[in-house]
Amino acid sequence: MSSISNTIAAIKPLDPALHESAQARLDILTKPQGSLGRLEEFARRIVAITGNTMPEIPRKAVFTFAGDHGVAEEGVSLFPKEVTPQMVLNFLRGGAGINVLARQAGADVVVVDIGVDYDFGGVDGLRHMKVIRGTRNMRKGPAMTREEAEKCVEAGIALANEYADKGYGLFGTGEMGIANTTPSAAIAAVLTGRSVADVTGRGTGIGDEAFNSKIGVIVDAIRINQPDPSDAMDVLSKIGGAEIAGIAGLCLGAAARRVPVVIDGFISTAGALIACEMAPLTAEYLFAAHRSVEIGHGAMLDRMGLRHILNLDLRLGEGTGAAIAMMIIESGIRIYREMATFADAGVSTAE
Amino acid sequence: MSSISNTIAAIKPLDPALHESAQARLDILTKPQGSLGRLEEFARRIVAITGNTMPEIPRKAVFTFAGDHGVAEEGVSLFPKEVTPQMVLNFLRGGAGINVLARQAGADVVVVDIGVDYDFGGVDGLRHMKVIRGTRNMRKGPAMTREEAEKCVEAGIALANEYADKGYGLFGTGEMGIANTTPSAAIAAVLTGRSVADVTGRGTGIGDEAFNSKIGVIVDAIRINQPDPSDAMDVLSKIGGAEIAGIAGLCLGAAARRVPVVIDGFISTAGALIACEMAPLTAEYLFAAHRSVEIGHGAMLDRMGLRHILNLDLRLGEGTGAAIAMMIIESGIRIYREMATFADAGVSTAE
């Protein structure tokens, strides 16, 4: 078996008894039962995912996968394609949004070149896992071969295993790739069954003309490539991207290793959805950081049965929403670990 | 003039030029314009509130005001009244939800006895500012005299001034007081004009019978006391509480000193609303941490023109939601301070 099929086979359903034992502890802490709402949900899920009834404050890493997109030549983004490598270098210098927010959250940022159309040489700090120098223009044919897409997924799995081995206990996903809301919207349309217009947004902030053109590009790409919705790898290779595939692999690998993953916004969610279509149990290991401004985001979250944590009108990507949500998930873990019980604190319980 | 009227007179409108200069900086940072959504809003507001065009990461304090309520004898809460002082002692030992979340946020917790029906002696760590030993039962007459309510507001103002003088730059509000969703719902009804049933929730989690009884108690309290909606101090004294008054004072004092305040849930918002009715400009200095499970919360936020930051199904109070929201407001400040500009990072701008 390939590393992908091995990984999928290793993903197990969560044990409901772990949810129950976690709630039993939450219910003896000095607060009305259930009064910490979703913080309690996060604590229960962390216990069930990790199998640890007293989970540690986790070591955290945000994986920011970078890739380019041939479809950028169709004018679907406000920014030129050279911004992808420029932003990768900005990540490595610590000056981007994800660096700022990950520092606050106490998370490492792992910057991964999985498909950038640029030669970084041996630049320090970058994970050199380039599979392709950008996808091909999906309006003219498949973005990737199936083999290329599989290699990108395998790279994500390898990172998940590496960081699980290092003792990291909470992963976040992120990405950088000029034009990558375009393949993400295409994936959303094909896998949720919604119309392209229902799941396509303005990305970096394009005007009306470019927006209408973007919808046309996505419609064309789906018509020309005929991705098979029952075969997620077919969808990923024909209308996806390298960074989306890396995220899919990270989610699969993390689920197999029982490491929870906080998925960021629209593009990250497209990657997570690919993973969930390959292995539906993956969704049990995912947290949806936020609800993006991109209109197709909610449809993908619904398809996976995930409820977003934050709604901050974000549309930057990189993993920025994931970094913030990590802090809130950690709030749930801290509540679970650190609060006094009614008995210890000498507080009377409900009558 | 009293300290209250002096404080109100010192509250000035924000300067729109500060919002604009903050946005101008945000727009040269390496991200699509506006793509960090509400984080950008938080940064702009912090600049405008503080008047500092490069605001520091603020020292933070959550003020948890504790008070008892005579109306508890009407059976409106799931918990007995002695839980108020028991929880105060839990706060002082660091075992409550607010302690856990404030530690994570890097905020101090200032526990204030403003109206608990218990003699704490000289216990260390507690701010001894007791004005009353609990309110009187508002179903039988005014909860407080006007003078008592004013003293509680003045205590909040004094704390705001003290902590502004000490260099704290971000306040959070919190409270503890068995039965205090009852006066808060009464305030919500009177000041928003909604029906009692529209703004009354289940507090700590009471059943149907107690819930219906709670609505009746609030209806009675309003009918018997006839609070004047155009006179917030009248409303506060007749159907409010000491901790609610302290929060109102803290908001007024903070606004006068240009310190932003993160208001927590339903009870804190009742206090903030009292402040805004006394001095409408106060709202410009407030952040609404979250949308509580309590159904009357949204109506009060709407009345103040505030949009909540988080929606985590919280209903604990103490300042717990405020502590979490402080982290996210700080995210906005960090973005503003720490991100690289397009020029510094050598990243191409939008075409």
Interface residues (C-beta under 8 A of the other chain):
Chain A: L29 T30 K31 P32 Q33 G34 S35 L36 G37 R38 L39 L78 F79 P80 E82 V83 Q86 M87 L89 N90 R93 G95 A96 G97 N99 V100 L101 R103 Q104 T204 G205 V293 I309 L310 N311 L312 D313 L314 R315 L316 T320 I324 M327 I328 E330 S331 R334 I335 E338 M339 A340 D344 A345 G346 V347 S348 T349 A350 E351
Chain B: L29 T30 K31 P32 Q33 G34 S35 L36 G37 R38 L39 L78 F79 P80 E82 V83 Q86 M87 L89 N90 R93 G95 A96 G97 N99 V100 L101 R103 Q104 T204 G205 V293 I309 L310 N311 L312 D313 L314 R315 L316 T320 I324 M327 I328 E330 S331 R334 I335 E338 M339 A340 D344 A345 G346 V347 S348 T349 A350 E351
